[in-house]
Amino acid sequence: MKDNHMILVSPTLKVVLQPIVVAVLLALMESHYAMANESKYDNEIQFNTDVLDVKDRSHIDLQEFSRAGYIMPGKYHMVLRVNKHEFKEQEINFIVPPDDPKGSVPCLTPEITEQLGIKDAKKSSLTWWNNGHCLNLDSLPGTHAQGNLGDNALDVSIPQAYIEYIADNWDPPSRWDEGIPGGLFDYNVNGRTIRSTDTGKNEQSVSGNGVFGANYGPWRLRADWQGQYDHVTGKQASAQKSFRMSRYYMYRAVPSLGAKLTLGENYLYSDVFDSFRFMGASLITDDSMLPPNLRGYAPEVSGVAKTDAKVTISQQGRVIYEAQVSAGPFRIQDLSSAVSGKLDVTVREQDGSEQTFQVNTASIPYLTRPGLVRYKVSMGKPSDYQRHSEGPGFGSGEFSWGINNGWSLYGGALVGGDYNALSMGLGRDLLSMGALSVDVTQSRAQFPTQATKIGQSYRVSYSKRFEELNSQVTFAGYRFSEQDYMSMSQYLDARYHSNSMYSNKELYTIMLNKQFDTLGLSTYLNYSHQTYWNYSANDSYNMSISRYFGVGGIKNISVSLTGYRTVYNGTNDDGAYISVMVPWGTSGTISYDSQYYNNNNSQSVSLNNRIDNSSTYQITAGTNYNGKGNASGYYAHDGDVASMTANAGYSDGQYSSLGMTLQGGLTATAKGVVLHRISTLGGTRMMVDTNGVSKVPVRGNGGTNYTNSFGKAVVSDLNSYYRSSVNVDINKLADNVDAPRSVVQGALTEGAIGYRKFGIIAGEKAMGVIKLSDGTSPPFGAVVVSKEDYQTGIINDDGSVWLIGIKPGETMKVKWEGKVQCQIHLPIPLPPLSNGLLLPCERQQLG
């Protein structure tokens, strides 16, 4: 009773409420700390313990909470978190500063400081203490570093002005993670069996391809493989099999050059020369290393602000960029490469006046952002499919330079002794007229027994978005090659294999799409016409029309029509396809399809539905081109260890079939071995660790994985150089699992195997009483932590505690007065938890 007021609280409720009181005090202390930044260390909080219902007010220890983020001196494995962006777990040393014997501050070593991404111009002014081992944060005014044992992280807040350019989901090269050493085996295997009804023969086939790989530091060693097995019953020498390693190579990122270095077997990747296989080396500018808004070509917006002003760039009323600029000239160079068409620019001055203008732009592959240079350099010796070296050694180089906001210059040379080629071109943004590039390539091919061939090839490419017509020429191109012009691959075939290759003459290509909004129609056209000097012409047409509409209460009904023609060596291949799709239920569709092919017709009706987030199926029935009935079924499942599809088909009087596809990977590191699904063979991935807890749902890259029996999972197909996030699905966690740190991040280089640890506490939850050997209890406010230093409870009056993470044989530490005082050992087996636990805290077992 106090002030004639009395509150009655049950003993159990009292035990639960007291941690809440401590939490409120902590919240008040955090608010006080946020407002008190006058001194680096003068933020110790004095608690009014009169508000606590504690029998012995002298037996209270709130030192853990008297300073925001106070952590006892020592070494901890923590996640580094800079401006809320996470890095891998590393060792952080908390030490006592010389001017505060009761304090504890994290030591930011030169290695940790390098990860902050500080600008080079600012690095020279950094100062250090502790014999040069720790960064003096005063040399970066406004910077703070604070440990957080709640999720085992070191939070560093640093003003944006001190660090390199950072975009959403992108970090500068100093923060890229090369991953950990390890090996990988990725595979895609297809199996099929077909039984012919009329002949009785069975055909079995299995084919596969994949990648073996090993990572060490920045290097990625890869070996591509492929295999085939075919067997037909009743056929002499019916079994045929093959397996080969199709390519050996290694590569690494070279961040200082913004490029990728590749050694070994490779193919020439070029924008101006045709590709061929070779053994050697290449160094190629990698646009994926650039911030997302600087990848590809996009316009540069420039102007002059009379005062400090706000620049707004919009398109058809949608704001796509907005920034504050200082008085004077400004240049905006980080618009997305996806931006095309007409842009509206508004400069609003401080006096309220505005100036507006428009920028028209388009994009094609041969335009480069103003001021940037992209390049590709390769050298080596050509080789054939069986690794037989042939042809002269060569060197090639090409570039594309953004001269200004409208012009790009590009070109290259391929020098190889008996074969040489030179190319040069110009790209031009024609503003409202679209974008255009023109180039010419000349080749010189020398043969030992025939005359030297010298020829030229001319190319024109065009792209344009017609906003007024809601249509777009995605690409239109024309190429003319003289009869004596030869690519490197044509030269090698003619000289070393005596092959009479197709000699290209003219190539017309167009891709066009058009939207009719009032009618709800979408159209697409793809046309290609290729002529040769020594063969008949080939043509390809493909046109489609689709429309979405509703009937009554049924919405999103889709009708599409596709027509195509292929002319090859004088033979026409004509066809048409119509499809009507109607929504069914919450996630399914029913569709009718009819296909016309060379005077034959087939029809079918299909039901497509989703079983859950990882499984779908389709059932189809209809008639084939011969009028025979057929039926088929298809099932797809994205599992934790692989992606699987299965299909079965039957055609009356013709065949029955079964098929299956498995695609997945195995990633092995010193941290663990995981089977997992994958889409990009040999690609970037992240292994996550849940501290041995299995069946933890992990979300990343659009899907959910569950950790294996060792508490490991791999999230694959991550975008290289992007800041990828992986998180625990809290809503699907088991009741006996808590996740103090449920999100991890990382910007991985291409092909890397990242490694991150979640903060996971697994075990039962129950009330307990902790007693010391002399019968007393730890003071009120003492903290119980797990072996990994995650908080599992706060001591209340008389040693009572609400404890999480209870497992048989588990050891936990109890801390007060700034250090670990004793340890508790949970019994094996655990007694009934409903009765609570009596836990002795043993001092003598501390090491």
C-alpha positions in Angstrom: 0.0 0.0 0.0 1.2 3.5 -0.9 -0.6 6.8 -0.6 -3.7 4.8 0.6 -4.0 3.0 -2.7 -3.7 -0.8 -3.0 -3.3 -2.9 -6.1 -3.8 -6.7 -5.8 -1.7 -8.7 -8.3 -1.5 -12.5 -8.4 2.0 -14.0 -8.0 2.0 -15.4 -11.6 0.8 -12.1 -13.1 3.4 -10.3 -11.0 6.2 -12.4 -12.6 4.9 -11.6 -16.1 4.3 -7.9 -15.4 7.8 -7.1 -14.0 9.6 -7.7 -17.3 7.1 -5.4 -18.9 8.0 -2.7 -16.3 11.7 -3.3 -17.3 10.8 -3.0 -20.9 9.0 0.3 -20.3 12.0 1.6 -18.4 14.2 0.6 -21.4 11.9 2.4 -23.8 12.1 5.5 -21.7 15.9 5.2 -21.5 16.1 4.8 -25.3 14.1 8.0 -25.8 16.3 9.8 -23.3 19.4 8.6 -25.1 18.0 9.7 -28.5 17.6 13.3 -27.1 20.9 13.4 -25.2 23.8 13.5 -27.6 25.7 16.4 -26.0 28.4 14.0 -24.8 29.8 10.7 -26.1 29.5 9.0 -22.7 27.3 11.2 -20.5 24.1 9.3 -21.1 23.9 7.0 -18.1 20.3 6.6 -16.9 19.2 6.7 -13.3 16.2 4.5 -12.7 13.5 5.2 -10.1 13.2 1.7 -8.6 10.3 2.8 -6.4 8.0 1.9 -9.2 9.0 -1.7 -9.0 7.3 -4.1 -6.6 10.4 -5.8 -5.3 10.9 -7.2 -1.8 14.6 -6.3 -1.6 15.2 -3.0 -3.3 18.9 -3.3 -2.6 19.0 -6.5 -4.7 18.5 -4.9 -8.1 21.0 -4.7 -11.0 20.0 -2.5 -13.9 23.5 -1.8 -15.2 22.7 -3.7 -18.4 20.0 -1.1 -19.1 21.6 2.1 -17.7 23.3 2.9 -21.0 21.7 2.4 -24.4 23.3 -0.5 -26.1 25.7 -1.3 -23.3 27.6 -4.5 -24.0 30.2 -6.0 -21.7 33.8 -5.8 -23.0 34.9 -8.8 -25.0 34.7 -10.3 -28.5 31.4 -11.1 -30.1 30.3 -12.5 -33.5 27.9 -10.0 -34.8 26.3 -8.9 -38.0 27.6 -5.5 -39.2 24.7 -3.3 -40.1 25.5 0.1 -41.8 22.6 2.5 -42.2 20.2 -0.5 -41.9 22.1 -2.4 -44.6 23.4 -5.7 -43.4 26.8 -7.4 -44.0 28.1 -10.8 -43.1 28.7 -11.8 -39.5 32.2 -11.0 -38.2 34.1 -10.6 -35.0 33.5 -7.3 -33.1 35.7 -6.4 -30.2 34.1 -4.2 -27.5 36.7 -2.5 -25.4 36.8 0.0 -22.5 37.7 3.5 -23.8 40.5 5.3 -22.0 38.2 8.2 -20.9 35.3 6.1 -19.5 36.4 3.1 -17.3 32.7 2.1 -16.9 32.0 2.2 -20.6 32.3 -0.2 -23.5 32.6 0.8 -27.2 32.9 -1.3 -30.4 36.3 -1.2 -32.1 35.9 -0.5 -35.8 39.1 -2.0 -37.2 40.5 -0.9 -40.6 39.0 -4.1 -42.1 35.5 -3.2 -40.8 36.0 0.5 -41.7 36.7 -0.5 -45.3 33.2 -2.1 -45.5 31.6 1.2 -44.6 32.1 2.5 -48.2 33.7 5.8 -47.2 34.7 8.0 -50.0 38.4 8.1 -51.0 38.5 11.9 -50.4 37.4 11.4 -46.8 39.7 8.5 -45.9 42.7 10.7 -45.6 41.1 12.6 -42.7 40.3 9.5 -40.6 42.0 9.2 -37.2 42.5 6.1 -35.1 43.0 5.1 -31.5 44.0 2.0 -29.6 47.4 2.0 -31.4 45.8 2.4 -34.7 43.4 -0.6 -34.4 40.2 1.3 -33.9 38.5 4.1 -35.9 37.9 7.4 -34.0 34.3 8.1 -34.8 34.9 11.8 -34.0 36.8 12.0 -37.4 33.4 11.3 -39.0 31.1 13.8 -37.3 27.6 12.4 -36.9 28.6 8.8 -37.0 27.5 6.4 -34.2 28.2 2.7 -33.6 26.1 0.7 -31.1 25.9 -3.0 -30.3 22.5 -4.8 -30.2 22.4 -8.1 -28.4 18.7 -8.5 -29.1 19.6 -9.6 -32.6 23.4 -9.9 -32.3 24.2 -6.9 -34.6 26.5 -3.9 -34.6 24.5 -0.9 -35.9 26.6 1.8 -37.5 24.9 5.1 -38.5 27.0 7.2 -40.9 26.0 10.4 -42.8 25.4 9.7 -46.4 27.7 12.5 -47.4 30.7 10.5 -46.3 30.0 7.3 -48.2 30.0 6.3 -51.8 26.9 6.4 -54.0 24.3 3.9 -52.8 21.0 3.1 -54.6 18.0 1.1 -53.5 19.2 -2.6 -53.3 22.7 -1.7 -54.5 25.9 -1.1 -52.6 29.3 0.3 -53.8 32.1 -2.2 -54.6 33.7 -1.8 -51.2 30.6 -3.6 -49.7 30.4 -6.5 -52.2 30.8 -9.9 -50.7 32.9 -12.5 -52.5 31.2 -15.3 -50.5 32.9 -18.3 -48.8 34.9 -21.1 -50.4 32.8 -24.0 -51.5 31.8 -26.3 -54.3 28.6 -26.7 -56.3 26.9 -29.2 -58.6 23.9 -28.0 -60.5 21.9 -30.2 -62.8 18.9 -30.4 -65.2 17.9 -33.9 -66.0 15.0 -35.0 -68.3 13.7 -38.5 -68.7 11.1 -39.8 -71.1 9.6 -43.1 -72.2 7.3 -43.5 -75.2 5.5 -46.7 -76.2 4.3 -46.9 -79.8 0.8 -48.5 -80.0 1.0 -49.6 -83.6 4.6 -50.9 -83.6 4.9 -52.0 -80.0 8.4 -50.4 -79.7 9.5 -48.7 -76.6 11.8 -45.6 -76.6 13.6 -44.5 -73.5 15.8 -41.4 -73.3 17.5 -39.5 -70.6 19.4 -36.3 -71.1 21.0 -33.8 -68.8 23.2 -30.8 -68.5 24.7 -28.8 -65.7 27.6 -27.2 -64.0 30.4 -28.4 -61.7 31.9 -25.5 -59.8 34.3 -24.4 -57.1 34.8 -21.0 -55.5 37.8 -19.6 -53.7 38.1 -15.9 -52.9 37.0 -13.9 -56.0 37.6 -16.8 -58.4 34.9 -19.0 -59.8 36.0 -22.3 -61.5 33.3 -23.8 -63.7 32.9 -26.9 -65.8 29.8 -27.3 -68.0 28.6 -30.9 -68.7 26.1 -32.6 -70.8 25.0 -36.1 -71.4 22.5 -38.2 -73.5 21.2 -41.8 -73.3 18.8 -43.3 -75.9 17.4 -46.8 -76.1 14.8 -48.3 -78.5 13.6 -51.9 -78.2 13.8 -54.1 -81.2 16.4 -52.0 -82.9 20.0 -53.2 -83.7 22.6 -51.3 -81.7 19.6 -49.5 -80.1 21.5 -48.0 -77.1 23.4 -44.8 -77.7 25.0 -42.8 -75.0 27.4 -39.9 -74.6 28.8 -37.7 -71.9 31.2 -34.8 -72.2 32.5 -31.8 -70.5 31.6 -29.1 -72.9 33.5 -26.2 -71.3 36.1 -25.5 -68.7 36.6 -21.9 -67.6 37.2 -19.6 -64.6 36.2 -16.0 -64.0 36.2 -13.3 -61.5 34.9 -9.7 -61.0 37.4 -6.9 -61.4 35.5 -4.1 -59.5 38.2 -1.5 -60.1 37.6 -1.8 -63.8 33.9 -2.5 -63.6 34.5 -5.6 -65.7 34.5 -9.4 -65.7 37.7 -11.4 -66.4 37.2 -14.9 -67.9 40.0 -17.4 -68.6 39.7 -20.7 -70.4 37.2 -22.0 -73.0 34.8 -19.2 -74.0 32.7 -17.7 -76.8 33.3 -14.3 -78.3 30.6 -12.0 -76.9 30.4 -9.1 -79.2 28.0 -6.4 -80.3 29.7 -6.0 -83.7 31.3 -9.3 -84.6 29.7 -12.8 -84.9 30.5 -15.2 -82.1 32.8 -18.2 -82.2 34.4 -20.6 -79.8 38.0 -20.0 -78.5 40.5 -20.8 -75.8 41.9 -17.7 -74.1 41.0 -14.7 -72.0 38.4 -11.9 -72.1 37.8 -8.8 -70.1 34.3 -7.4 -70.6 32.6 -4.4 -69.0 29.8 -5.8 -66.8 26.8 -3.4 -66.7 25.4 -5.4 -63.7 28.1 -3.9 -61.6 26.7 -0.4 -62.1 23.9 0.9 -59.9 20.5 -0.2 -61.4 19.7 3.3 -62.6 23.0 3.4 -64.6 22.6 0.1 -66.5 22.0 0.3 -70.2 21.3 3.5 -72.0 19.0 6.2 -70.6 18.8 9.9 -71.3 20.7 12.6 -69.5 18.6 15.6 -68.3 20.5 18.9 -67.9 19.4 22.4 -67.3 20.1 25.5 -65.1 18.4 26.3 -61.8 18.1 30.0 -60.9 17.9 29.2 -57.2 18.1 26.1 -55.0 15.3 24.2 -56.8 13.4 21.0 -57.1 13.6 19.1 -60.4 10.7 16.8 -61.2 10.8 14.4 -64.2 7.5 12.7 -65.1 6.0 10.7 -67.9 2.3 10.9 -68.8 1.6 12.3 -65.3 3.7 9.7 -63.4 6.7 11.0 -61.5 9.7 8.9 -62.2 12.4 11.1 -60.6 12.5 14.0 -58.2 15.5 15.7 -56.6 16.7 18.9 -55.0 19.5 20.7 -56.9 21.6 23.8 -56.0 21.5 27.0 -58.0 23.3 26.8 -61.3 23.7 24.1 -64.0 22.6 20.6 -63.1 22.9 17.2 -64.8 20.8 14.2 -63.9 22.4 11.0 -65.1 20.8 8.2 -63.0 17.5 7.7 -64.8 16.4 4.1 -65.3 17.4 2.5 -68.6 13.8 1.3 -68.8 12.7 4.9 -69.4 11.9 5.7 -73.0 9.7 8.1 -74.9 8.8 11.7 -73.9 9.8 13.0 -70.5 8.4 16.1 -68.9 10.8 18.1 -66.8 9.7 20.8 -64.3 12.2 23.0 -62.4 10.4 24.7 -59.5 12.4 27.6 -58.0 12.3 28.8 -54.4 10.2 31.9 -55.4 7.5 29.6 -56.8 8.3 30.2 -60.5 8.6 27.2 -62.7 10.3 26.3 -66.0 9.3 23.3 -67.9 10.7 21.5 -70.9 10.6 18.0 -72.5 13.2 15.4 -73.3 12.5 12.8 -76.0 14.5 9.6 -75.9 14.6 6.0 -77.1 17.0 3.2 -76.5 18.8 0.6 -78.6 21.8 -1.6 -77.8 24.3 0.7 -79.4 23.6 3.8 -77.4 25.7 4.4 -74.3 25.1 6.9 -71.5 26.9 10.2 -71.9 30.4 10.1 -70.5 30.5 6.3 -70.1 32.7 3.9 -72.0 31.9 0.2 -72.3 34.5 -2.2 -73.7 35.2 -5.8 -74.5 38.7 -7.3 -75.0 39.4 -10.9 -75.9 42.4 -12.9 -77.0 43.2 -16.5 -77.7 43.0 -19.2 -80.3 39.8 -20.6 -82.0 38.9 -24.2 -81.2 36.2 -26.5 -82.4 33.5 -28.4 -80.4 36.0 -31.2 -79.6 38.7 -28.8 -78.3 40.9 -29.1 -81.4 42.8 -25.9 -81.9 42.4 -24.4 -85.3 42.9 -21.1 -87.0 45.2 -18.2 -86.1 45.7 -16.7 -82.7 43.6 -13.6 -82.5 43.0 -10.5 -80.4 39.8 -8.5 -80.4 38.6 -5.2 -78.8 35.5 -3.1 -79.1 34.1 -0.1 -77.3 31.0 2.1 -77.1 31.4 5.7 -75.9 28.6 8.1 -75.0 30.0 11.3 -76.6 27.1 13.4 -75.4 23.3 13.3 -74.7 22.6 12.3 -78.4 25.6 10.7 -79.9 27.4 7.4 -79.2 30.5 6.2 -81.0 31.3 2.5 -81.2 33.5 0.1 -83.0 36.1 -2.6 -82.7 38.8 -4.7 -84.4 39.5 -8.4 -84.6 43.1 -9.2 -85.6 44.1 -12.7 -86.4 46.8 -12.9 -89.0 45.1 -14.6 -91.9 41.7 -13.2 -90.8 41.1 -9.6 -89.8 38.0 -7.4 -89.3 37.4 -3.8 -88.5 34.1 -2.2 -87.5 33.0 1.4 -86.8 29.6 2.9 -86.1 27.6 5.8 -84.8 24.5 5.8 -82.6 22.1 8.7 -82.5 19.2 9.6 -80.3 16.8 11.2 -82.8 14.6 12.5 -80.0 11.0 12.4 -81.2 12.1 10.3 -84.2 13.4 7.5 -82.1 17.0 6.1 -82.0 19.2 4.9 -84.8 22.6 3.3 -85.1 24.6 2.6 -88.3 27.8 0.7 -88.6 30.1 -0.9 -91.2 32.4 -3.9 -90.8 35.1 -5.0 -93.2 36.7 -8.4 -93.2 39.9 -9.8 -94.9 40.2 -13.6 -95.1 43.4 -15.1 -96.5 43.4 -18.7 -97.8 46.5 -20.8 -98.7 45.1 -22.2 -101.9 42.6 -19.5 -103.1 42.4 -15.8 -103.5 42.1 -13.5 -100.5 38.5 -12.4 -99.8 37.8 -8.9 -98.8 34.2 -7.8 -98.2 32.1 -5.4 -96.2 28.9 -5.7 -94.2 26.6 -2.8 -93.5 24.0 -2.6 -90.7 21.2 -0.2 -89.6 19.3 -0.6 -86.4 16.3 1.5 -85.2 14.0 1.7 -82.2 11.1 4.0 -81.4 8.2 4.3 -78.9 5.2 6.0 -80.5 3.3 7.2 -77.4 0.6 8.9 -79.4 -0.2 5.6 -81.1 0.5 3.5 -78.0 2.9 1.4 -80.1 6.6 0.6 -80.1 9.1 -0.6 -82.7 11.1 -2.7 -80.3 13.7 -3.3 -83.0 14.0 -2.9 -86.7 17.2 -3.7 -88.5 18.7 -4.2 -92.0 22.0 -5.8 -92.8 23.6 -6.2 -96.2 26.8 -8.2 -96.6 28.9 -8.4 -99.8 29.6 -11.8 -101.3 33.2 -11.9 -100.1 32.5 -10.8 -96.6 33.1 -13.5 -94.0 32.8 -13.8 -90.3 35.5 -15.6 -88.3 33.3 -18.7 -87.9 32.6 -18.8 -91.7 36.3 -18.5 -92.4 37.2 -21.3 -90.0 34.6 -23.6 -91.5 35.7 -22.8 -95.1 39.4 -23.2 -94.4 39.6 -26.1 -92.0 36.4 -28.1 -92.7 35.8 -27.3 -96.4 32.3 -26.5 -95.6 30.2 -24.5 -98.0 28.6 -22.2 -95.6 25.6 -20.0 -96.1 26.9 -16.7 -97.5 24.6 -14.1 -96.1 23.3 -11.3 -98.3 20.5 -9.3 -96.8 18.7 -9.5 -93.5 15.5 -7.6 -92.6 14.2 -7.8 -89.0 11.3 -6.1 -87.3 9.6 -6.5 -83.9 6.5 -4.4 -83.4 3.8 -4.2 -80.7 0.7 -2.1 -80.6 -2.0 -1.5 -77.9 -5.6 -0.6 -78.8 -6.8 0.5 -75.3 -10.3 1.4 -76.3 -10.8 -2.1 -77.7 -8.7 -3.9 -75.1 -6.5 -5.3 -77.9 -2.8 -6.1 -77.8 -0.9 -7.0 -81.0 2.6 -8.2 -81.8 4.5 -8.8 -85.0 7.8 -10.4 -85.6 9.2 -10.6 -89.1 12.5 -11.8 -90.4 13.7 -12.1 -94.1 17.1 -13.6 -94.8 18.6 -13.9 -98.3 21.9 -15.6 -99.3 24.4 -15.4 -102.1 24.4 -19.2 -102.6 21.0 -20.4 -101.2 17.3 -19.7 -101.5 15.8 -17.1 -99.1 14.4 -17.9 -95.7 11.4 -16.1 -94.1 9.7 -16.1 -90.8 6.5 -14.4 -89.8 4.8 -14.4 -86.4 1.8 -12.3 -85.5 -0.5 -12.4 -82.5 -3.6 -10.6 -81.3 -5.0 -10.9 -77.8 -7.9 -9.3 -75.9 -9.1 -9.4 -72.3 -12.8 -8.8 -71.5 -15.6 -9.7 -69.2 -19.0 -11.4 -69.6 -21.6 -11.0 -66.9 -19.8 -11.6 -63.6 -16.9 -13.3 -65.2 -13.9 -11.1 -65.6 -10.5 -11.4 -67.3 -11.6 -13.7 -70.1 -8.7 -13.9 -72.6 -8.9 -14.6 -76.3 -5.7 -14.8 -78.4 -5.0 -15.6 -82.0 -1.5 -16.4 -83.4 -0.6 -16.9 -87.0 2.9 -17.9 -88.3 4.7 -18.9 -91.5 8.2 -20.2 -91.9 9.8 -20.5 -95.4 12.9 -22.7 -95.4 14.7 -23.9 -98.5 11.5 -23.2 -100.5 9.2 -25.1 -98.2 6.4 -23.3 -96.4 5.4 -24.1 -92.8 2.1 -22.4 -92.1 0.1 -22.4 -88.9 -2.5 -20.7 -86.7 -3.4 -21.0 -83.1 -6.5 -19.7 -81.2 -7.0 -19.9 -77.4 -9.9 -18.9 -75.2 -9.1 -18.8 -71.4 -11.8 -18.4 -68.7 -11.0 -18.0 -64.9 -12.0 -21.0 -62.8 -12.3 -20.7 -59.0 -9.7 -18.6 -57.1 -6.6 -19.7 -58.9 -7.5 -21.8 -61.9 -8.4 -21.4 -65.6 -10.3 -23.4 -68.2 -9.1 -23.0 -71.7 -10.0 -24.1 -75.2 -7.3 -24.3 -77.8 -7.4 -25.0 -81.5 -4.4 -25.2 -83.8 -4.2 -25.3 -87.5 -1.1 -26.8 -89.1 -0.6 -27.6 -92.8 -4.3 -28.4 -93.5 -4.7 -30.3 -90.3 -6.5 -29.3 -87.1 -6.3 -30.2 -83.4 -8.5 -29.1 -80.5 -8.3 -29.5 -76.8 -9.8 -28.3 -73.5 -7.6 -27.8 -70.4 -8.0 -27.3 -66.7 -5.1 -25.5 -65.1 -5.0 -24.9 -61.4 -2.8 -24.3 -58.4 -2.7 -26.7 -55.5 -0.6 -24.5 -53.2 2.2 -21.9 -53.5 4.6 -24.4 -54.9 2.5 -26.9 -56.9 0.4 -26.6 -60.0 -1.3 -29.1 -62.4 -2.9 -29.2 -65.8 -5.3 -31.8 -67.3 -6.0 -31.7 -71.1 -8.3 -33.7 -73.4 -9.1 -33.3 -77.0 -8.4 -34.6 -80.6 -5.1 -34.5 -82.5 -4.3 -33.7 -86.2 -5.5 -37.2 -87.3 -8.9 -36.9 -85.5 -7.8 -39.3 -82.8 -8.6 -38.7 -79.1 -5.8 -37.8 -76.8 -5.4 -36.8 -73.2 -2.5 -35.5 -71.1 -1.6 -34.4 -67.6 1.1 -32.2 -66.2 2.3 -31.5 -62.6 4.9 -29.1 -61.4 6.3 -28.8 -57.9 9.0 -26.5 -56.5 10.5 -28.5 -53.6 13.2 -27.7 -51.1 15.7 -30.0 -52.8 14.7 -29.7 -56.4 12.1 -28.5 -58.9 10.2 -31.3 -60.5 7.8 -31.6 -63.4 6.0 -34.8 -64.4 3.8 -35.5 -67.4 1.8 -38.3 -68.9 0.1 -38.5 -72.3 -2.1 -40.8 -74.4 -3.1 -40.7 -78.0 -5.7 -43.3 -79.2 -4.1 -45.9 -81.5 -0.7 -44.0 -81.5 1.3 -43.8 -78.3 1.4 -43.5 -74.6 4.2 -41.6 -72.8 5.6 -40.7 -69.4 8.1 -37.9 -68.7 9.9 -36.2 -65.8 12.3 -33.3 -65.3 14.4 -32.6 -62.2 16.4 -29.5 -61.8 18.3 -28.6 -58.7 21.7 -28.2 -57.1 24.1 -29.2 -54.4 26.1 -26.6 -52.6 28.9 -27.7 -50.2 30.9 -25.5 -48.0 32.7 -25.8 -44.6 29.5 -24.5 -43.1 27.4 -27.3 -44.5 26.0 -29.2 -47.5 22.6 -28.4 -48.9 20.5 -29.9 -51.7 18.2 -27.2 -53.2 16.3 -26.1 -56.2 17.8 -23.7 -58.8 17.0 -22.0 -62.1 20.3 -20.5 -63.2 22.9 -23.2 -63.4 26.1 -22.1 -61.7 24.6 -18.9 -60.5 24.8 -16.8 -57.4 23.4 -18.2 -54.2 23.3 -17.7 -50.4 23.5 -20.4 -47.7 21.6 -19.5 -44.6 22.1 -21.0 -41.1 19.4 -21.3 -38.5 21.7 -22.6 -35.7 20.8 -26.3 -36.3 17.1 -25.7 -36.2 15.3 -27.6 -39.0 12.1 -26.8 -40.8 12.5 -23.1 -40.5 10.7 -21.3 -43.4 13.1 -19.1 -45.3 11.9 -16.6 -48.0 14.1 -15.2 -50.7 13.9 -14.4 -54.4 10.2 -15.1 -54.6 10.0 -18.5 -53.0 10.1 -20.3 -49.7 12.6 -22.9 -48.6 12.7 -24.9 -45.4 16.0 -25.6 -43.7 17.2 -29.2 -43.7 17.9 -31.4 -40.7 21.2 -29.5 -40.1 19.5 -26.1 -40.0 20.8 -25.0 -43.4 19.1 -23.8 -46.6 20.3 -22.3 -49.9 18.4 -19.4 -51.6 19.5 -19.5 -55.3 19.3 -17.3 -58.4 20.1 -14.1 -56.6 20.9 -11.1 -58.7 24.7 -10.4 -58.7 25.8 -7.1 -57.2 22.3 -6.4 -55.9 21.6 -6.2 -52.2 19.5 -9.3 -51.7 17.4 -9.9 -48.6 16.5 -13.3 -47.2 14.1 -13.5 -44.3 12.4 -16.0 -42.0 8.7 -16.3 -42.6 7.6 -15.5 -39.0 4.0 -16.5 -39.7 5.0 -20.0 -40.4 7.4 -20.5 -37.5 6.8 -23.3 -35.1 5.5 -22.3 -31.7 8.7 -23.3 -30.0 11.0 -21.2 -32.3 11.8 -17.5 -32.0 13.7 -15.4 -34.4 15.4 -12.4 -32.8 17.1 -11.7 -36.1 14.8 -12.7 -39.0 16.3 -10.8 -41.9 19.8 -11.1 -43.5 21.2 -9.2 -46.5 24.1 -9.3 -48.8 25.4 -7.9 -52.1 27.1 -10.9 -53.7 29.5 -10.9 -56.7 28.6 -13.1 -59.6 28.7 -16.8 -58.9 29.4 -16.3 -55.1 28.2 -18.6 -52.3 27.2 -16.2 -49.6 26.8 -17.3 -46.0 24.5 -15.7 -43.4 23.3 -16.7 -39.9 19.8 -16.0 -38.6 19.2 -15.3 -35.0 17.2 -18.4 -34.1 16.2 -19.6 -30.6 14.5 -23.0 -30.5 13.0 -24.7 -27.5 10.1 -24.6 -25.1 9.0 -21.7 -23.0 8.2 -21.8 -19.3 8.4 -20.1 -16.0 11.4 -20.9 -13.9 13.2 -19.9 -10.7 17.0 -19.4 -10.7 18.9 -19.8 -7.5 22.6 -19.5 -6.5 24.5 -22.1 -4.5 23.9 -20.1 -1.2 20.2 -20.1 -1.7 20.0 -16.5 -2.9 18.9 -15.5 -6.3 20.5 -13.3 -9.0 19.4 -9.6 -8.7 16.3 -8.2 -10.3 17.2 -7.1 -13.8 19.9 -9.7 -14.4 19.9 -11.0 -17.9 19.8 -14.7 -19.1 21.5 -15.3 -22.5 22.0 -18.3 -24.7 25.4 -19.7 -25.8 25.1 -17.4 -28.9 24.4 -14.4 -26.6 20.8 -14.0 -27.6 18.6 -12.9 -24.7 16.4 -15.6 -23.3 15.0 -14.1 -20.1 15.2 -11.2 -17.6 15.4 -12.1 -13.8 12.5 -10.9 -11.7 11.9 -10.8 -8.0 13.2 -13.9 -6.1 14.9 -15.3 -9.2 11.7 -15.9 -11.2 12.1 -15.7 -14.9 10.1 -16.3 -18.1 12.5 -18.4 -20.1 12.6 -19.2 -23.8 14.8 -21.6 -25.8 14.5 -24.4 -23.3 16.1 -27.6 -24.6 17.4 -30.7 -22.7 21.1 -30.2 -21.9 21.1 -26.5 -23.0 23.5 -24.2 -21.1 22.7 -20.5 -20.5 24.6 -17.7 -18.9 23.4 -15.2 -16.3 24.9 -11.7 -16.4 24.8 -8.8 -13.9 27.3 -6.1 -12.7 28.7 -6.0 -16.3 29.9 -9.6 -16.5 28.8 -13.3 -16.6 28.3 -14.4 -13.0 27.1 -18.0 -13.4 25.6 -20.6 -15.7 22.5 -22.8 -15.6 22.3 -26.2 -17.1 18.9 -27.5 -18.2 18.3 -31.1 -17.1 18.1 -34.2 -19.4 15.3 -35.1 -19.7 13.2 -32.0 -19.0 10.6 -32.3 -16.2 7.0 -31.3 -16.9 7.2 -27.6 -17.8 3.8 -26.8 -16.5 5.1 -27.0 -13.0 7.9 -24.6 -13.7 11.7 -25.2 -13.4 14.1 -24.8 -10.5 17.4 -24.0 -12.0 20.7 -23.8 -10.0 23.1 -21.2 -11.3 26.7 -22.5 -10.9 29.6 -20.1 -10.5 32.4 -22.6 -10.4 31.9 -23.9 -14.0 32.8 -20.6 -15.6 35.9 -20.6 -17.8 
